Amino acid sequence: MSSAIVPVYARADVAFERGEGVWLTATTGERYLDFGAGIAVNALGHAHPHLVAALTEQAGKLWHTSNLFQIPEGERLARRLANATFADLVFFANSGAEANEAAVKMARKRHAVDGHPERYRILTFEGAFHGRTLAMIAAGGQAKYLDGFGPKVDGFDQIPVTDIGAVEAAIGPGTAAIMIEPIQGEGGVRTIPAPFLRGLRQLCDARGLLLIYDEVQTGVGRTGKLFAYEHSGAVPDIMSIAKGIGGGFPMGACLATADAARGLTVGVHGTTFGGNPLAMAVGNAVLDEVLAEGFIERVARLGAFARQRLAELKDRHPDVVEEVRGEGLMIGLRVKLSPADFAAAARRRHLLTIPAGDNVVRLMPPLIISEGEFAEGVRRLDQACADIEAASPLVRKGAFA
Ligand SMILES: *Cc1c(COP(=O)(O)O)cnc(C)c1O
């Protein structure tokens, strides 16, 4: 029977009915090793006992009251996020795109309340991905997401990444902020060099701009730091997070310094669902685990282990794997065939991976994965590479290089 869902997704022909840790069980009973984690969402894997307990306990008490009332669990989560980061204040949303919308509105409003409403333009970067709302497809600037949706929302200027001269040249009297992913996710796990991020910080300070980091994908331990900005030491004024913070429960947040958030006063911005008791209970439970002694350090160690195993994989399959990149457990394999075809080959070996841009396949397992489980994933990648080599003499000869 045909699907009644709007067909905007190219779904693989598999459905899962349960999960445990890094493993998923399909409706057919087959087990899959999950190196995608729902696109870097299931930070603690599937059915983590602490998250299940937090959600079910909250579900039995109270689901939703709206932001017309106090939400103590939200106060607690905001305070914990602020204590763990550069931020003073947190706005809760329901998704990454919404967190980014809050970030952009916050930056624009800050300049407006300072008497500069003309400063509303945001500099963004080629290869960026910030979500699918009308403003965020303009921020991302990719033709394939903008095409057919009418006039591009005004106020976003795109520049090449890692060219600080181009950034400086693009700053005008109307510029409010610079917005960047410290590691581009959808763009293909492209790490933005730390000196470039520090250059952006200096430019923002010198020109009175706000620096916005989109850490929707890189945040919450994924890169071996609580947030990726810690790798560079170039601290943002505003930061959006989402994916990992809910561990699978839909939520997002926009973190900011008190100064950057100055324009967001009563009635200026809001959401019905954002920060509701269910989301806040789960967010706090995620932080219980991620902030626990040694958790992040373990992710960093595993990341180093993973990179080494994958470098060996690349050496064994030079006609399939071209490059290993990334940070922590946000890993990209640049492959010599379509990333979707590679992901399909891995899936036939019961390993889930996520295609991205720049010919990259992402490996982003739950952060709780063990070394043994990662090694099992590499074994399956080996098999998938062998399958690809066997199926295509062209690949074997390197003709796709
Ligand atoms: C996934 C993602 C988004 C969009 O998040 P949604 O929850 O899909 O709206 C924005 N920015 C980055 C960097 C992302 O990876």
The ligand as a Tripos MOL2 file, in Angstrom:
@<TRIPOS>MOLECULE
LIG
   15    15     1     0     0
SMALL
NO_CHARGES

@<TRIPOS>ATOM
      1 C1         20.3480   18.9250   12.3530 C.3       1 LIG1
      2 C2         20.9000   20.2960   12.3300 C.ar      1 LIG1
      3 C3         20.0760   21.4350   12.3420 C.ar      1 LIG1
      4 C4         18.5770   21.3450   12.2300 C.3       1 LIG1
      5 O1         17.9940   20.7050   13.3200 O.3       1 LIG1
      6 P1         16.4610   20.2380   13.2200 P.3       1 LIG1
      7 O2         16.1920   19.6830   14.5820 O.co2     1 LIG1
      8 O3         16.3730   19.2510   12.1250 O.co2     1 LIG1
      9 O4         15.6590   21.4570   12.9410 O.co2     1 LIG1
     10 C5         20.6680   22.6770   12.4120 C.ar      1 LIG1
     11 N1         22.0040   22.8030   12.4600 N.ar      1 LIG1
     12 C6         22.8260   21.7430   12.4540 C.ar      1 LIG1
     13 C7         24.2920   21.9560   12.5380 C.3       1 LIG1
     14 C8         22.3050   20.4520   12.3820 C.ar      1 LIG1
     15 O5         23.1200   19.4090   12.3480 O.3       1 LIG1
@<TRIPOS>BOND
     1     1     2 1
     2     2     3 ar
     3     2    14 ar
     4     3     4 1
     5     3    10 ar
     6     4     5 1
     7     5     6 1
     8     6     7 2
     9     6     8 1
    10     6     9 1
    11    10    11 ar
    12    11    12 ar
    13    12    13 1
    14    12    14 ar
    15    14    15 1
@<TRIPOS>SUBSTRUCTURE
     1 LIG1         1 GROUP 0 **** ****
